[in-house]
Amino acid sequence: MSAVLADMPETVSPATTKAIAPSKGGRPWTFYVLATLFSLYVIALYGPMFCIYILSFQDIRGGLVFPMKGHSLHWFVDLFTQVRTGDVKGSFDRSIKLAVIVTIITVVVSFLAGLGFRKRFRGDTVVFYMMIGSLVAPGLVLGLGTGLLFQALGLNASWYTSALGAQLSWTLPFGVLVMFAVMSRFNHVWEEAAYDLGASRWQSIWLVMIPVLAPGLVAVALFGFTLSYDEFARSLQTAGSLNTLPLEIWSMTLNVTSPSLYALGTVTTIVSFVVIGASLGTIVLIQKKRGSRVKG
Amino acid sequence: MQSSSSPAQAQPRANLAGWLYVSPLVLVLVPFFVAPILVVLAASFFATDGFGGLTPGFTLASYVEVLHSALTLKLYLATIKFTLLTWIFTLIIGFFVAYFLVFHVRNQLLAIGLFLLCTVPFWTSNIIRMISWIPLLGKEGLINQALLAIGVIHQPLEVLLFSDLAVVIAYVHQLTIFMIVPIFNSMARIDKKLIEAAIDAGASRFDIMRLIVVPMSKSGIALGTIFVVSIVMGDFFVVKVMSGGGSASVVSAFYEDVGVLQYPSAAASAVLLTLVLVAIVSLILRTVDIRQEITQ
């Protein structure tokens, strides 16, 4: 989802934006229809989420529906102290660590695969379809298969082995597909210029490609992080005895019927915002730096 | 390719380089996609003692059981119903939201901002997003409260939550972004000059939509369709939670089977579902060469 955002500065140059045909001159009636549709979509997207953020700040009498009863941080304290809400802290910790590992591997492997797929090679179709297969296979089925495989091999399933692999089988195809989109916009002239100036293959990758593609790589990283942090079906049979956060949330939805659940939603949202904000900040910084370098 | 080396010499080197680049990807996909799928395939032919023990062997009993069960047909019909409804709604909303952002929003920065606005909610756990419908759709939820208040209904509507309607709402809420992003991506690459030329040549807005925008967004639509169809068909927890246990899909039945350790029949139905998914995805890939469209 963030891939497009990182590419955008390159895709639509200021010259073309002025020439957007259907909205040249006065607004056609379709503009108002589509603007309404868009607004309704955004309201439907945000409305429910805001409800739970608001409801998570109720006091001890609070319930799962409106009207709101008082306001306090009771349910946040409850979330991290009560035994019945499970090991939120521990699972949170594991999920973040796992997401970071998945992100790093996803960026490196997707970048290399993106490089590989730029030229045709014997058997590339097999690898490509293997990737598509991994993307579309039902997560629960793959998770079960991985779990059974570990069992058959006498290995213990755990979040940093089997769950890590199961998550990568889902984040890597996404990452590579995003990489395709990112690399299709890479102008080969720069690479050739580097070769003409005597750069080796590795120099052209390190000094030319990676800096130019940096926003795209950050996009892949964002993808990897959110997909892993949120991954549920593939982790279910592979996480072993210690839960990741989505598994913890899942068991909470079955056991807990209090605004603690909503408090958890508010906390996880804040964490996502911090992570994503930092990543977007990185993109902006990189582009600013590059902009000033070009000017200077 | 270097012009000095003949194609015959160059090809093996290109093959080797290609494989080197994709080898990390293959090293993840083989143990965590190919092997688990083979394990599930093998398990589907095994016999069971009914207590989770597997007896290696070759029997088609599980397949016969699954194919003969009237339940199987019912599950597939339910899954297909959810998939089709979700696909239609996400496609319509996704297409027009992308169209609005690409062709109707004149200010580039505003378009990026609005696009980001659509992606922000997806930075939160999708289980949380799902349960966020409870305060709205529940028996004492906001929608029922509002309808009661204005006197449209006198009894709270029960079909809003824990129903097929709620399942489809949750799917559309979660998956529309998977349509918006790829369609947005392919639409953003349509050269606006093409549309100006069409207008100059006397094409109507409908003609432009039919003859330029839709055909040129085909790869995005196909990619979005693959994401949405494979996620809905592979899902079990939205169906389980949002229907309140009232509806089931192929994978939710699979989940129940695994819960009671009926591995062979679960595996057999997983293999069937995977075959169905592969057939659908290859049909979609037949209409567009995604790899070529993305890497061009």
Interface residues (C-beta under 8 A of the other chain):
Chain A: M1 S2 A3 V4 L5 D7 M8 T11 V12 P14 T16 T17 A19 I20 A21 P22 S23 P28 T30 F31 L34 A35 L37 F38 Y41 V42 A44 L45 Y46 G47 P48 M49 C51 I52 L55 L64 V65 F66 I105 V108 V109 S110 L112 A113 L115 G116 F117 R118 K119 R120 F121 R122 G123 D124 V127 F128 M130 M131 I132 G133 S134 L135 V136 A137 P138 G139 L140 V141 L142 L144 G145 T146 L148 L149 A152 G165 A166 L168 S169 L172 V176 L177 F180 A181 M183 S184 T226 Y229 D230 F232 A233 Q237 L245 P246 I249 W250 T253 L261 L264 G265 T268 T269 S272 F273 I276
Chain B: Q11 A14 N15 A17 G18 W19 L20 Y21 V22 P24 L25 V26 V28 L29 P31 F32 F33 V34 A35 P36 I37 L38 V39 V40 A43 I93 F96 V97 Y99 F100 L101 F103 H104 V105 R106 N107 Q108 I112 L114 F115 L116 L117 C118 T119 P121 F122 W123 T124 S125 N126 I127 I128 R129 I131 S132 W133 I134 P135 L136 G138 E140 G141 L142 Q145 H173 T176 I177 V181 F184 N185 A188 R189 D191 K192 K193 I195 E196 A198 I199 R205 I208 L223 I226 S230 M233 G234 D235 F236 F237 V241 V251 F254 Y255 V258 Y263 A266 A267 A270 L273 T274 L277 V278 V281 L285 R291 I294 T295 Q296
